[in-house]
Amino acid sequence: MIEFRDPAGRCAGCPRAPGLRCAGALTPRLCRLVDPTSPDYEPSYLAALEPPPLAEPAAPRRPVAESLRLLRAMRSCPHRSERSDCGCDGAASCSRGLGRDGLVRIADCFDCLAQSPC
């Protein structure tokens, strides 16, 4: 049976190179599946040991004053048409063709207004 040895949870028999992250640290069952001495050994799980990439850092937030200015500009934008037919609160369409599937999000409007005010 596998013994966990380091603070990151990597097992003593980890087949990943030292210093590389291992998904087995979060899912110990993977360690048993890739351990040749385990009755559960299944070598096809070796590929699953590579963890998913780390999340991208969040984009910096706008200052409150700028957000309020953009919100006022968005509400008065001649290209934005509020929609209530879909049941979404705050849903709108844009005559400039921005957004997705005919709808624009507040973030879409803010990005547009920050680049070229109406």
N, C-alpha and C positions, 0 to 999 in steps of 0.2 A: 504494500500500500504506500501511497505517496505521502511524504512528510513535507509540510510547508516550512520554509526556513527563513525567508527574509521578510522585512516589514511590508514589502509590496505584495506579499502573498505568493510569490513565485515558488514553485515546488523544486525540490532538490534535483529532480530529473528533467527539468524543463528543457525541451528540445530547441527552444528559441535561443539565439545568441545572447550572451550577457549584455545587459544594457538596453535590450529591446523590450518594449512593453509586451505583455502576454495576456490574452483574454482569459486564460485559465485562472488568473488572479481574481477575477470577478465571477467566474463560473467554474468552480472546482471540478465539476463533472467532466469538463474537457480534459483535465489532467489525467483522469482515470482512463478516458477513451484513447489517449495517445501514449499511455504507459505500456510498453511491451510486456511487462510482468503482470499486468492486470487481466483478469478474465474478461473484462469489458473492452479490451484493446480493439481499436478500429482505426487503422492508419489513415483512412480517408479524412479523419477529423483534424489532421495536422494543419491543413489550410485554415481551419477555423480559429487557430491560436492567434493569428494576426488580428489584433483589435481594430475596430473601426477608427478612422482618423479622428483626431481631436477636433472639437467644434471650433469654428472660426470665432475669433473674438467679436463681441458685439460692437456694432457701429457706435461711435460717440453720439450721445444725445444732444439735441439742440437745446440751447438755453431757453428758459421759460418765456422770456420776453420775445424772442424770435418766434417761438411756437405760437404765441398769442397773436403776433403780427401776421403770421402766415395763415392762421385760422380765420382772422378777419378778412384777409385777402381772398381766401378760398371761398368764403361765404358770398363775396361780392363778385367772384369771377364769372364773366359772361359765358365761358365755355363749359361751366359745370351746371348740370341739371339734376336736381334732387329726384330720386325715384323712390316710390313706395310700393310699386307693384310686386316686388319680389319679397317683401316682408322684412328686409334687412334694414336695421336702423342706420341711417347715415349713408345708405347706398346712393350712388350718383353715376351719371354717365358724363362723358367728356366729348365735346364736339371736335377737339383736337385729335381724337382717336387714341388717347392714352388709356392705360389700364389693361384689363384682361376680361375677355368675354363680355365686352360692353360695359363693364363696371370699373369705376376708379375707386381706389382706397384713399383715405386721407393722406397716407404717406406718398401716394402717387402725386396728389395735388401739391403737397408741400415741396416735393422734389422739383416739380415743374415751376412752381412759383418762385422758388429759390434761384432758379436759373434764369427765368424770364418772366417778370411780373406782367400781369394783364394790363 
